[in-house]
């Protein structure tokens, strides 16, 4: 079939060339016919002759070849009519539609980008030669991902209007796995040791879920880096990979990788000297040095030393400082010493900061988060902090920073902050489940970045068996130029506690207020708020005596509440942080003269630390204390602390810990005026899931207890649990699933090992 097509193509080419001999003539005029998509000017731009030129057979052959080579035409015929050169053209068909089928592991956008690079785009002319090259590129893309058995078939369907539909069908095949990993030349470390370090090595679990043994070009490059890093961190300064080979099985499903390596001798660090420095003192430089004389040579220690000194200089304004660790190798003693040559260069100033990509968000919203200012010394620390603060706004998916030297200047740079905006307006409706509320419905209309101003407007509805909440809030995060935030809010809340797990009562409240958040430093903030609240309390048949006495004297009340909170937040991100801490101390006080006079104080602190690339340790501690004053003897029961459940002590039923009503047969929890909570979590990615930004697993230990007025605070009364938890930030709300096992349950403790919550939990 292919030979037949080739034969027909040759006949077509020959038929486009005149078979008779030209009589030389002088071109009186040139006429072109057959054009529909190609401009006439394009044809004349390709022509090597014009009116008045002599035309002969050689020139006719040359002109035909030129027009064919342009790729625009599939047929060219030249004729002479009364010394008028007539060019009859048949254009290549246009591409009407491109359809790609069968691609699962490479998305349409990536494949269409490959097509576009070859100018194969809907509306453009179709070129058979370009298509063949593109098919080869698509295959190579699949080869890079280990799919060597891929088959790519392209077919065209002619249309009546001299256009074609292009169909590309892909049969991806399975991804090759690394069947065997071999090493030649290794003496210091056994092959089994090197295989355990390999990017491709894993057990049955990781091979199935994570595909650790699947071959890709990227993983092969990572394997090369891993081998180099391992040996050079173990003292093998002269280690080298001399060659690597990848052999494929006949069915293209398995590969065997062989590395031929040269280990060389094991070296130790010698002395470290500062060869040249013009800004930092020698002692200051040495404080950043991680090279220890007598220890095994480590490439990581050398790189860390270089990076630390360059970072310090960059924070002092030397943006292009270069630290060159110059080795001195003693091959007799296997010792390598270093002289640190430091060229700080000139102090660099930031001339201008440009912001790109913010089609909606106003420049000022981004610029007020900047800690690097125009016209000031360059500071890597301030630039990094600026990027972090902009990221925490929540308005952008990506933030990039480009440092551009200013032309004709030796000491100035421009910074370009490129942002990719995310949608900040939401109309959401969802359903959820938590242990205490059972099923609930939530609806929210919010605009986190109102008209690009950075202001926020939210209206929320939250309805379940336990509560109905209606709330509206308007936030101006920069009410003043120095960063004071102001929020104005109004809310209505109706609670029927009898539908939940705690003692029964009804509380209907309305309120409105204003809140200010005052940044006292880069990481600290002080929140102050005032709120008017009107609340009505109603007893039910199962309301305990401990509540009834309070309700009888305070069934309706109006109160003015003052709330304060001081917080320090050094977390690197809001969602699933890996380092930093969030510590806050909060107080709630009803103003003297209010119908109900009380106070509450809470202290909460969470710390995060990265133990490795995939392990994060989180530690939390919380204290709460409250009481009444003036004419109010104790903390109002509806402001009591509770513990137990998915949000505090997992493995126990929601709000089940602490004092219980003794007058009721089912003895429901009452809550208390003091609470202690603590937990430790070891977080790690979910095996097999690629998107680690939205999911995580953790192993936890929880502890907590609630104390009533008549109970003394003792650590021995704490309830401990341990277990595993899964968290997922879905598109319509957070999902938490945990399995907790109480370690020291009391007799009659209400335990619940498996717990699930979806959406916002009732506190």
C-alpha positions as a printed Julia matrix, in Angstrom:
763×3 Matrix{Float64}:
   0.0    0.0     0.0
   2.83   2.4     0.91
   4.65   1.63   -2.4
   1.47   2.4    -4.29
   1.12   5.79   -2.58
   4.77   6.6    -3.29
   4.32   5.71   -6.98
   1.22   7.9    -7.27
   3.07  10.79   -5.6
   5.89  10.51   -8.13
   3.4   10.49  -11.04
   1.73  13.59   -9.54
   5.05  15.42   -9.29
   5.95  14.55  -12.87
   2.54  15.61  -14.1
   3.1   19.04  -12.57
   6.2   19.53  -14.69
   5.66  20.45  -18.36
   6.63  17.59  -20.68
   7.19  19.88  -23.61
  10.16  22.13  -24.16
   9.72  25.8   -23.34
  10.32  28.42  -25.96
  12.22  31.2   -24.3
  10.15  34.34  -23.83
  10.15  37.6   -21.95
   7.53  37.66  -19.21
   4.9   40.25  -20.06
   2.7   39.49  -17.04
   2.25  36.89  -14.29
  -1.12  35.44  -13.36
  -1.74  33.1   -10.4
  -4.86  30.96   -9.99
  -6.08  28.43   -7.44
  -5.44  30.44   -4.27
  -8.01  30.44   -1.49
  -6.08  30.56    1.78
  -2.54  31.53    0.75
  -2.12  35.29    0.08
  -0.94  36.25   -3.42
   1.93  38.21   -1.85
   3.28  34.98   -0.34
   3.57  33.39   -3.81
   5.38  36.42   -5.25
   7.76  36.46   -2.26
   8.91  32.96   -3.23
   9.32  33.75   -6.97
  12.93  34.38   -8.11
  11.83  36.36  -11.21
   9.38  39.01  -12.34
   7.84  40.9   -15.27
  10.42  41.7   -17.94
  12.68  38.76  -17.09
  13.69  36.12  -19.61
  11.97  32.77  -18.93
  13.15  29.34  -20.08
  12.82  25.65  -19.23
  15.52  25.7   -16.52
  13.75  28.55  -14.77
  10.43  26.72  -14.97
  11.92  23.67  -13.22
  13.5   25.91  -10.59
  10.23  27.79   -9.96
   8.26  24.55   -9.57
  10.76  23.2    -7.04
  10.66  26.44   -5.03
   6.87  26.45   -4.83
   6.73  22.77   -3.88
   9.41  23.28   -1.23
   7.33  26.01    0.43
   4.98  23.25    1.6
   1.88  25.25    0.7
   0.97  23.41   -2.5
   0.38  19.85   -3.6
   0.24  20.66   -7.35
   1.97  23.3    -9.52
   1.39  23.77  -13.29
   3.03  26.48  -15.42
   1.71  27.61  -18.82
   2.56  30.37  -21.31
  -0.3   32.28  -22.91
   0.92  35.1   -25.22
   4.05  35.6   -23.07
   1.93  35.71  -19.95
   3.26  33.27  -17.33
   0.28  31.5   -15.79
   0.8   29.63  -12.53
  -1.96  27.15  -11.66
  -1.76  26.08   -8.0
  -3.55  23.52   -5.87
  -3.21  24.29   -2.19
  -2.52  21.77    0.5
  -5.72  21.02    2.45
  -6.38  22.91    5.67
  -6.77  21.12    8.98
 -10.43  21.4     9.95
 -10.34  19.37   13.17
  -7.79  17.5    15.27
  -8.94  14.64   17.49
  -6.63  12.76   19.86
  -7.78   9.42   21.23
  -6.37   6.91   23.69
  -4.07   9.18   25.67
  -4.38   8.66   29.42
  -0.91   9.45   30.72
  -0.13  12.47   28.54
  -2.89  15.07   28.51
  -4.36  16.75   25.44
  -2.71  20.06   26.27
   0.77  18.51   26.21
   0.16  16.65   22.96
  -1.43  19.65   21.24
   1.6   21.67   22.29
   3.79  19.19   20.43
   1.54  19.51   17.37
   1.58  23.3    17.57
   5.37  23.32   17.65
   5.25  21.66   14.21
   2.55  24.12   13.02
  -0.09  21.38   12.96
  -3.01  23.4    14.24
  -6.67  23.59   13.32
  -7.03  26.15   10.52
  -3.44  25.77    9.28
  -2.35  23.89    6.15
  -1.7   20.18    6.48
   1.83  18.9     5.74
   2.44  15.16    5.65
   6.18  15.52    6.37
   5.58  17.59    9.5
   3.09  15.02   10.78
   5.66  12.23   10.57
   8.11  14.24   12.67
   5.4   14.98   15.22
   4.51  11.3    15.55
   8.17  10.58   16.31
   8.16  13.33   18.98
   5.0   11.94   20.59
   6.58   8.49   20.71
   9.71   9.94   22.33
   7.58  11.61   25.0
   6.11   8.21   25.84
   9.55   6.57   25.75
  10.7    9.1    28.35
   7.94   7.84   30.66
   8.89   4.19   30.13
   6.13   3.28   27.67
   8.27   1.73   24.97
   5.41  -0.27   23.43
   3.46   2.84   22.47
   1.82   2.9    19.04
   0.82   6.21   17.41
  -1.34   6.11   14.28
  -2.39   9.23   12.38
  -5.14   9.22    9.76
  -6.71  11.99    7.7
 -10.27  12.2     6.42
 -10.67  14.47    3.35
 -13.49  17.03    3.4
 -15.26  18.56    0.36
 -13.84  22.06    0.97
 -10.18  21.02    0.53
  -9.76  20.41    4.24
  -9.02  17.33    6.3
  -9.9   15.97    9.72
  -6.81  14.68   11.51
  -7.26  11.76   13.9
  -4.38  10.65   16.11
  -4.95   7.36   17.88
  -2.56   6.35   20.65
  -2.17   2.92   22.19
   0.02   3.72   25.14
   0.9    0.22   26.3
   2.12  -0.6    29.79
   4.93   1.2    31.55
   8.16  -0.79   31.64
   9.42  -1.85   35.05
  13.0   -2.15   36.18
  13.48  -5.89   36.49
  17.11  -5.76   37.52
  19.63  -3.16   38.67
  23.31  -4.07   38.33
  26.55  -2.37   39.34
  30.03  -3.01   37.99
  33.1   -1.7    39.83
  31.59  -1.35   43.31
  33.93  -2.56   46.06
  33.2   -0.41   49.11
  29.47  -1.1    49.06
  27.73  -4.33   48.2
  25.25  -4.39   45.32
  22.43  -5.1    47.79
  23.24  -1.87   49.66
  23.22   0.2    46.46
  19.97  -1.38   45.33
  18.29  -0.42   48.61
  19.28   3.2    47.96
  17.93   3.09   44.42
  15.08   5.22   43.17
  13.7    2.1    41.49
  13.84  -0.24   44.47
  10.86  -0.97   46.66
   8.76  -3.68   48.2
   5.56  -5.21   46.85
   3.5   -2.49   48.56
   5.42   0.5    47.16
   5.82  -1.1    43.74
   2.06  -1.59   43.39
   0.83   1.65   44.97
   3.68   4.05   44.17
   5.13   2.38   41.09
   8.65   2.65   42.48
  10.0    0.08   40.03
   8.46   1.81   36.98
  11.02   3.16   34.52
  11.19   6.78   33.36
  14.03   8.9    32.0
  13.49  11.33   34.86
  13.93   8.58   37.45
  17.07   7.37   35.66
  18.54  10.89   35.95
  17.55  10.91   39.63
  19.32   7.55   40.04
  22.53   9.05   38.65
  22.27  11.99   41.05
  21.48   9.66   43.96
  24.56   7.52   43.32
  26.82  10.56   43.01
  25.43  12.14   46.18
  25.68   8.92   48.2
  29.29   8.15   47.34
  30.49  11.75   47.58
  28.83  12.13   50.99
  30.64   8.99   52.16
  34.11  10.33   51.38
  34.56   9.2    47.78
  35.68  12.47   46.27
  36.67  11.02   42.89
  33.61   8.82   42.4
  32.35   8.72   38.82
  29.76   6.86   36.76
  31.72   5.72   33.74
  28.75   4.39   31.79
  25.14   3.33   32.09
  23.12   1.01   29.89
  19.41   0.3    29.62
  18.5   -3.04   28.03
  14.91  -3.74   27.08
  13.12  -7.08   26.95
  11.61  -8.29   23.69
   8.09  -7.45   24.83
   9.25  -3.97   25.96
   7.8   -4.51   29.45
  11.03  -4.96   31.42
  14.38  -3.17   31.48
  17.73  -4.04   33.0
  19.9   -1.1    34.07
  23.65  -1.5    34.51
  25.97   1.15   35.98
  29.72   0.92   35.56
  31.28   3.0    38.33
  34.67   4.12   39.61
  34.74   4.51   43.39
  38.25   5.81   43.97
  39.77   6.29   47.42
  37.96   7.45   50.56
  38.97  10.98   51.62
  38.73  12.94   54.85
  38.51  16.68   55.4
  41.68  18.58   56.14
  41.92  22.23   57.12
  39.61  25.05   56.05
  40.97  28.53   55.39
  39.42  31.77   54.24
  41.42  32.69   51.17
  39.81  36.0    50.34
  36.91  37.93   51.85
  36.1   41.61   51.58
  32.88  41.98   53.61
  32.56  39.39   56.37
  35.18  38.77   59.01
  36.99  35.44   59.01
  35.25  34.48   62.25
  31.85  35.28   60.75
  32.63  33.19   57.69
  33.82  30.27   59.82
  30.53  30.32   61.75
  28.8   29.14   58.56
  31.36  26.43   57.76
  30.04  22.88   58.1
  33.33  21.24   57.09
  34.92  19.51   60.09
  38.59  18.57   59.97
  39.11  14.82   60.31
  35.59  13.85   59.25
  34.79  11.97   56.04
  34.58  14.15   52.97
  30.98  15.15   52.28
  29.87  17.0    49.18
  26.71  18.1    51.02
  28.79  19.8    53.72
  30.73  21.74   51.08
  27.57  22.81   49.24
  25.81  23.79   52.49
  28.81  25.91   53.49
  28.84  27.66   50.12
  25.07  28.26   50.2
  25.05  29.57   53.79
  27.78  32.16   53.13
  26.18  33.29   49.85
  22.79  33.61   51.58
  24.3   35.77   54.33
  25.92  38.04   51.75
  22.67  38.19   49.73
  20.85  39.33   52.88
  23.41  42.15   53.19
  22.78  43.37   49.65
  25.38  41.4    47.71
  22.97  39.72   45.31
  25.62  38.15   43.08
  28.19  37.07   45.65
  30.2   34.01   44.66
  31.77  31.61   47.14
  34.26  29.24   45.55
  35.5   26.38   47.77
  38.92  25.62   46.24
  40.06  22.06   47.04
  43.62  21.01   47.74
  43.9   17.24   47.39
  46.63  15.2    49.07
  46.38  11.83   47.34
  49.13  10.35   49.49
  47.21  10.91   52.72
  43.72  10.92   51.14
  42.97  14.34   52.62
  41.2   17.25   50.95
  41.56  20.76   52.38
  39.6   23.8    51.27
  40.32  27.49   50.81
  37.17  29.6    50.65
  37.51  32.3    48.01
  34.73  34.83   48.52
  33.91  37.5    45.97
  31.03  39.55   47.3
  30.85  41.82   44.27
  29.11  45.17   44.52
  26.2   46.02   46.77
  23.03  45.66   44.74
  19.95  47.86   44.92
  16.45  47.05   43.75
  15.51  49.72   41.22
  11.98  48.6    40.41
   9.54  45.84   41.32
   7.15  44.75   38.57
   4.08  42.58   39.05
   2.68  40.51   36.2
  -0.25  38.14   35.81
  -2.65  39.98   38.13
  -5.56  40.58   35.78
  -8.03  41.02   38.67
  -6.0   41.74   41.79
  -4.93  45.34   42.16
  -1.19  46.02   42.4
  -1.55  47.63   45.8
  -2.97  44.4    47.27
   0.27  42.63   46.37
   2.67  45.5    47.03
   1.51  46.02   50.6
   2.71  42.48   51.38
   6.2   43.3    50.11
   9.08  43.3    52.56
  11.61  44.12   49.83
  11.17  47.76   48.84
  12.14  49.62   45.7
  15.24  51.77   46.0
  16.63  49.75   48.91
  19.38  47.19   49.25
  18.68  43.77   47.82
  17.82  41.26   50.56
  17.18  37.59   49.81
  15.51  37.21   53.2
  13.07  40.05   52.51
  12.32  38.77   49.01
  11.58  35.29   50.34
   9.35  36.7    53.07
   7.5   38.82   50.48
   6.79  35.72   48.42
   5.55  33.88   51.51
   3.2   36.71   52.52
   1.75  36.99   49.01
   1.21  33.22   48.92
  -0.66  33.35   52.24
  -3.21  35.78   50.77
  -4.8   32.77   49.11
  -5.45  34.62   45.84
  -2.77  32.93   43.73
  -1.9   29.42   42.6
   1.69  30.24   41.7
   4.2   32.99   42.51
   7.52  33.27   40.7
  10.34  35.78   41.16
  12.71  36.82   38.39
  15.82  38.9    39.15
  16.78  41.03   36.14
  20.01  43.07   36.0
  19.4   46.65   34.87
  21.06  47.41   31.51
  24.04  49.8    31.73
  24.1   49.5    35.54
  26.48  47.41   37.63
  24.7   47.69   40.97
  20.95  47.6    40.22
  18.38  44.92   39.53
  14.68  44.81   38.78
  12.44  42.21   40.41
   9.49  40.7    38.59
   6.85  38.97   40.7
   4.79  36.78   38.38
   1.49  35.51   39.77
  -1.12  33.06   38.52
  -4.5   34.05   39.92
  -6.99  31.56   41.28
 -10.75  31.98   41.47
 -11.62  33.7    44.73
 -15.36  34.05   44.25
 -17.34  31.05   45.4
 -20.94  29.99   45.48
 -20.89  26.67   47.27
 -23.49  24.31   48.56
 -22.62  21.12   50.34
 -23.65  18.45   52.74
 -21.54  17.04   55.52
 -21.41  14.74   58.46
 -19.89  14.94   61.92
 -20.35  12.75   64.94
 -22.1   15.4    67.0
 -24.34  16.96   64.36
 -24.99  13.91   62.19
 -25.82  15.25   58.73
 -25.7   18.98   58.03
 -26.15  21.37   55.12
 -23.9   24.32   54.36
 -24.21  27.13   51.85
 -21.81  30.0    51.36
 -21.45  32.94   49.05
 -18.02  34.49   49.36
 -15.7   36.8    47.53
 -12.23  36.59   49.04
 -10.8   39.24   46.73
 -13.69  41.64   46.18
 -13.2   43.53   42.88
  -9.48  42.78   43.16
  -9.21  44.98   46.27
  -8.24  42.23   48.7
 -11.39  42.85   50.73
 -13.68  39.96   51.63
 -17.45  39.54   51.76
 -18.99  36.33   53.02
 -22.52  35.12   53.75
 -22.91  31.71   55.35
 -25.71  29.31   56.21
 -25.04  26.22   58.34
 -27.96  24.0    59.29
 -28.09  20.65   61.08
 -30.07  18.81   63.74
 -28.13  20.66   66.43
 -27.84  24.21   65.13
 -28.84  26.76   62.54
 -26.34  29.55   61.89
 -26.78  32.58   59.64
 -23.81  34.9    59.36
 -22.57  37.75   57.18
 -19.14  39.35   57.42
 -17.22  42.08   55.61
 -13.44  42.22   56.03
 -11.04  44.97   55.01
  -7.56  43.51   55.65
  -5.93  46.92   55.23
  -8.35  49.25   57.0
  -5.31  51.43   57.7
  -2.14  51.77   55.67
  -0.07  50.08   58.37
  -2.0   46.83   58.05
  -4.78  47.02   60.65
  -7.65  44.78   59.56
 -11.31  45.54   60.32
 -14.22  43.1    60.22
 -17.9   43.94   60.6
 -20.21  40.99   61.23
 -23.74  40.03   62.17
 -25.03  36.58   63.05
 -27.94  34.56   64.32
 -27.47  31.17   65.97
 -30.12  28.7    67.15
 -28.91  25.65   69.11
 -30.91  22.59   70.17
 -28.32  20.66   72.16
 -30.73  17.79   72.86
 -30.28  16.65   69.26
 -26.58  16.15   69.93
 -24.59  14.2    72.46
 -24.44  16.76   75.3
 -27.09  17.75   77.86
 -30.26  19.21   76.33
 -31.25  22.89   76.15
 -32.22  25.49   73.55
 -30.24  28.68   73.01
 -31.3   31.3    70.47
 -28.9   34.19   70.05
 -28.42  37.21   67.82
 -25.44  39.46   67.67
 -23.36  41.94   65.75
 -19.95  43.4    66.24
 -16.68  44.76   64.97
 -13.22  43.25   65.05
  -9.76  44.75   64.54
  -6.59  42.79   63.86
  -3.42  44.74   64.58
  -0.06  43.4    63.35
   2.44  44.13   66.12
   5.4   42.65   64.23
   6.13  40.57   61.15
   4.74  37.39   62.74
   2.6   38.68   65.62
  -0.95  40.05   65.63
  -3.35  41.41   68.25
  -7.09  40.97   67.7
  -9.63  43.17   69.49
 -13.38  42.86   69.09
 -16.58  44.15   70.59
 -19.9   42.38   70.18
 -23.49  42.9    71.25
 -25.32  39.64   72.0
 -28.94  38.9    72.82
 -29.57  35.34   73.99
 -32.65  33.38   75.03
 -32.34  30.07   76.95
 -35.1   27.43   77.13
 -35.28  24.3    79.31
 -36.32  20.94   77.92
 -37.54  17.71   79.5
 -34.02  16.31   79.56
 -32.31  19.53   80.69
 -30.21  18.65   83.77
 -30.7   20.39   87.11
 -27.25  21.91   86.78
 -28.52  23.89   83.77
 -32.1   24.54   84.94
 -31.1   26.68   87.89
 -29.12  28.99   85.58
 -31.87  29.12   82.93
 -34.54  30.02   85.51
 -32.67  33.19   86.48
 -31.18  34.05   83.05
 -33.73  32.95   80.47
 -33.25  36.17   78.5
 -30.21  38.39   78.61
 -28.36  41.06   76.7
 -24.6   41.23   76.94
 -21.68  43.2    75.61
 -18.68  40.99   74.91
 -15.06  42.02   74.58
 -12.68  39.55   72.99
  -8.92  39.77   72.65
  -6.4   37.45   71.09
  -2.65  37.67   70.69
  -1.11  35.27   68.18
   2.26  34.46   66.69
   2.25  32.62   63.37
   5.53  31.49   61.77
   4.07  28.61   59.73
   5.36  28.28   56.19
   1.82  27.65   54.9
  -1.74  27.51   56.18
  -2.68  24.11   54.76
  -0.5   21.19   55.93
   2.46  23.26   57.2
   5.9   21.67   57.44
   7.65  24.08   59.79
   6.92  26.91   62.18
   4.38  27.36   64.93
   1.03  28.99   65.66
   0.56  30.16   69.23
  -2.37  32.19   70.52
  -3.75  33.34   73.83
  -7.36  34.5    73.78
  -9.78  35.99   76.25
 -13.52  36.59   76.24
 -15.07  38.95   78.78
 -18.65  40.08   79.19
 -18.58  43.75   80.11
 -19.31  44.7    83.73
 -23.01  45.47   84.02
 -24.02  42.85   81.46
 -26.83  40.52   82.45
 -24.34  37.63   82.59
 -20.83  38.46   83.76
 -18.15  35.9    82.91
 -14.67  35.44   81.46
 -12.84  32.77   79.44
  -9.12  32.43   78.71
  -7.62  29.92   76.28
  -4.04  29.15   75.29
  -3.3   27.11   72.17
   0.04  26.3    70.57
   0.9   24.09   67.6
   4.45  23.43   66.42
   5.55  21.8    63.15
   8.96  20.44   62.23
  10.16  18.53   59.18
  11.94  15.29   60.06
  12.65  14.33   56.43
  11.3   14.98   52.95
   8.13  13.01   53.73
   7.77  13.16   57.53
   6.45  16.12   59.52
   6.02  16.15   63.3
   3.19  18.22   64.75
   2.82  18.93   68.49
  -0.19  20.67   70.04
  -1.07  21.84   73.53
  -4.16  23.71   74.72
  -5.43  25.1    78.02
  -8.79  26.66   78.81
 -10.11  28.34   81.95
 -13.3   30.26   82.64
 -15.55  31.51   85.41
 -18.11  34.05   86.52
 -17.68  37.33   88.34
 -19.92  39.96   89.88
 -23.43  38.55   90.23
 -22.62  35.47   88.12
 -21.26  32.63   90.22
 -19.77  30.43   87.5
 -19.09  30.17   83.78
 -22.43  30.02   81.9
 -23.05  26.41   80.86
 -23.48  27.36   77.19
 -19.9   28.69   77.26
 -18.49  25.51   78.85
 -15.46  23.7    77.48
 -15.93  20.23   75.97
 -13.54  17.51   74.82
 -13.72  14.24   72.96
 -14.31  13.51   69.3
 -12.59  14.08   65.99
 -11.52  17.66   66.8
  -9.93  17.02   70.21
  -9.47  13.51   71.68
 -10.06  10.95   68.94
 -11.33   7.54   70.0
 -13.96   9.04   72.34
 -17.44  10.18   71.4
 -17.85  13.87   70.64
 -18.01  16.12   73.74
 -18.15  13.04   76.0
 -15.26  13.67   78.39
 -15.52  15.4    81.74
 -18.37  15.9    84.24
 -21.79  14.36   83.64
 -25.25  15.07   84.95
 -25.93  12.78   87.88
 -29.65  13.46   87.95
 -30.4   11.96   84.53
 -30.51   8.25   83.8
 -28.46   8.64   80.64
 -25.98  11.03   82.36
 -25.18  13.36   79.46
 -21.97  15.45   79.43
 -22.14  18.88   81.04
 -18.8   20.32   80.01
 -16.61  22.23   82.43
 -14.82  25.46   83.21
 -11.32  24.05   82.65
  -9.84  21.99   79.85
  -6.48  20.49   78.94
  -5.69  19.09   75.48
  -2.5   17.77   73.89
  -1.6   15.7    70.88
   1.33  14.57   68.78
   0.96  13.78   65.08
   3.44  12.25   62.66
   2.29  13.28   59.18
   3.27  11.57   55.92
   1.97  11.38   52.32
  -0.72   8.94   51.3
   0.94   6.1    49.34
  -0.2    5.99   45.75
  -1.76   9.47   45.65
   0.11  12.02   43.53
  -1.49  15.15   44.95
   0.17  15.48   48.35
  -0.97  19.08   48.7
  -4.54  18.05   49.56
  -4.15  14.76   51.44
  -2.11  13.28   54.26
  -1.99  10.43   56.75
  -0.87  10.66   60.35
  -0.14   8.51   63.38
  -1.35  10.3    66.52
  -1.41  10.27   70.29
  -4.14  12.42   71.9
  -4.67  13.4    75.52
  -7.35  15.53   77.17
  -9.87  16.1    79.92
 -12.49  18.61   81.02
 -12.85  19.6    84.69
 -15.87  20.99   86.52
 -15.9   23.52   89.32
 -15.88  20.8    91.96
 -13.02  18.84   90.32
  -9.35  19.58   90.9
  -6.98  19.68   87.93
  -4.82  16.52   87.83
  -2.8   15.08   84.97
  -3.65  11.57   86.17
  -7.24  12.17   85.05
  -6.18  12.65   81.43
  -7.62  10.35   78.79
  -5.08   9.03   76.26
  -5.72   7.58   72.81
  -3.57   6.54   69.86
  -4.38   5.71   66.27
  -4.2    6.76   62.63
  -5.93   9.57   60.76
  -6.58  10.56   57.14
  -7.22  14.17   56.14
  -8.33  15.42   52.74
  -9.17  18.96   51.64
 -11.86  18.24   49.07
 -13.39  20.79   46.72
 -16.47  21.11   48.96
 -14.94  20.84   52.4
 -12.42  19.05   54.62
 -12.76  15.31   55.19
 -11.27  13.66   58.28
 -11.32   9.93   59.02
  -9.67   8.55   62.15
  -9.36   5.29   64.02
  -8.43   5.88   67.65
  -7.89   3.37   70.45
  -8.34   4.63   74.05
  -5.3    3.69   76.14
  -6.76   4.18   79.62
 -10.58   4.27   79.34
 -12.54   4.63   82.58
 -15.46   2.39   83.35
 -18.43   3.74   81.46
 -16.32   5.87   79.11
 -18.08   6.57   75.83
 -15.61   5.39   73.25
 -15.91   5.46   69.48
 -12.89   4.15   67.66
 -13.89   4.91   64.06
 -14.84   8.53   63.4
 -15.55  10.48   60.25
 -16.33  14.13   59.72
 -16.98  16.01   56.52
 -17.23  19.77   56.43
 -16.98  22.12   59.38
 -17.24  20.49   62.8
 -19.37  21.88   65.64
 -17.17  23.03   68.52
